[in-house]
Amino acid sequence: MIETAILGGGCFWCTEAVFSRVRGVTAVVPGYCGGHVEHPDYYSVCTGTTGHIEVVKVDFAPETIDYATVLEIFFATHDPTTLNRQGADVGTQYASVIFYQDERQKAVAEQVMKQVQQHLGAPVVTDLRAPATFWPAEVDHHDYYSRNPEQGYCVAVIEPKLAKFRQRYTEWLK
């Protein structure tokens, strides 16, 4: 059985790069969720007018990695205390968000968020939202880091996130 998590932690290139390296994750697809425009594209989402957030759809095998652990990795690899921004990426499209898929996921997310807030000692602004339509991003955004490791954003932003993930979660590396 495969379970799905839809998570937004800033730029979807970063979040995809992390989760594509997690043991038990079977697929990661960057996309858009939560907005009011059908079939959004990268450029319209970047305007901040569609209501969509850059997210990743993470399919995982719960017999290998549970939803709570997926969320712990998510929270450890972005800043859930900044509203609508991650570093230099600013705008509603970069919000920290979890689109839960059912009531069990909602309850687990609420518990993990409380734990993260206690650990950080700062308010977690991650938005917990009901299921919404996931729109896959254009193909040129899929596996972006793997295909462009020398690109400036990948070197300056994604590689440090991956280093942090590799250091903290060695037991979850593929």
N, C-alpha and C positions, 0 to 999 in steps of 0.2 A: 504494500500500500504506500502511496506517495501522498504527502501533505504539502500544502502551499502556504507560503507567507508572502505578503506584499508589504514592502518596507521602503520608506523614503528617508534617506539620511544625507541629503545634499545631492551633489552631482551623482547621477546613476552610474557613471563610469567607475567611480570609487567603490561604491557599494557592490557593483557587479564583480570587480576585481577581487574584493575580499571573499565574497561568498562562492565564487567559482573555485576557490582553493580550500573550501571546507569539506572535510570528510563527511559523507552522508548526504551531501547536496547533489542532486541528480541533474539539475538544470537551473540556470539563472538567465533571465531575460530582462533587459532594461525596457522601461516603458513609462507610460503616463497614467495617472489615476486621479479621480476626485473632481474633475472639472465638469464644465457644462457644454463642451464642444465635442461633437462626435468626430472620430478619426483625427485627433490632434497630431501635429507634427512638431519637430524640435523647435523650429523657428517661431511658431505661434505660441508654444508653451513658454519659450524664453521671454516673450513679451510680458508675461505675468497676467495676461488678460483672459486666459481660457479657464482659469481655476484649477488647472491640472498641476500635479506635483510629479517631479521626476522620481520614479520608484524602480524597484526590481521585483520581479516575480521569482521567488525562490522555491523550487520544488525540492523536497528533502524526504529521506526515508526515516520515519520516526523510530524505527527499530534500531537505527544507528545513532541519530541525533534527535533530541526532543525539541519541541517548540521553545521551551524556556531557554535552552542553550543557544538556539538560533538567535533569540532576542538578546541574550547576554553578549554575544559576539557583535550584534548590531549596535548595541549601546556603547560597547567598548571601542568601536571603530568610527564613531562620529561624535559630535558634541550635541547632546540632547538638551542643553541648557540655553542655546541661542535660538531665538525666534526667527524663522524664515531666513536662515543664513548658515553657511558652513564656510568659515574662513572668508575668502574674497568673493565667494559665490553668494550673492544677496538677492532675495526675492521670494515671493510665496512659492515659487516652483521648487525651491530648495528646502522646504519645510521638513522637519523631523516628524514622521508620521508612520503609524501602523494601521493598515487596513485589515482588521481581523476578519476571518472567514466564517466563524461561528461563535457561539457563546462561550465555548470552552477556551478558544483562543483569546477572546476578550478578557476572561477571568485571569488567564495566565499572564497576559500582557499587563493587566492592572497590577498584579502581584510583582512582576519583574520591575515595572516602573517605580513602584514604591521602594523596592530594594535599591535600585540605582540611585534614586533621589537621596536615600539615607546615606549611601556610600559616598556620593558626590558632595553632600551637604549643601546643595543648591537646587532650586526648583527645576524639575524636568518639564520642558514645554512640548514634548512629543505629543502630537495629536493622535488620539485613538479613535478611529473612524470605522463605521459599518462598511460591509463589503460594497465595492463599487466596480464599475467596468474597468478592466485593465486593457489598455491599448498598447500593444508592442511598439517600441521605438523603431525607427528606420534601421535597416540592416547595417549601415555604416557605424552605428552606435554599439552594435553587438561585439563583445570581446574587444572593446576599444583598447584597453590597456595592453592586452596580449599582442595586439596587432601594431601598437604604436608606443612601445616602451621608452623610446628616446624622445618622444614629444615633450615639450616643456612642462605642460600641466601634469603629465604622467610622472615625470621625474620629480617635480617640486611638490606635488600634492598626493598622488596615488601611492608612489613608492614608500613615503614615510608611513602612510596608513597600513600598508602591507607589512612593513617592518615591525610595526607595533603589534599587528595581529600575529605574525610569526613568532614574536618573542613571548607574547602573553598566552597564546593558544596553540602551542606546539603539538599538543595531543589531538588537536582537530585538523591538522594539516593533512591534505590528501597525499 
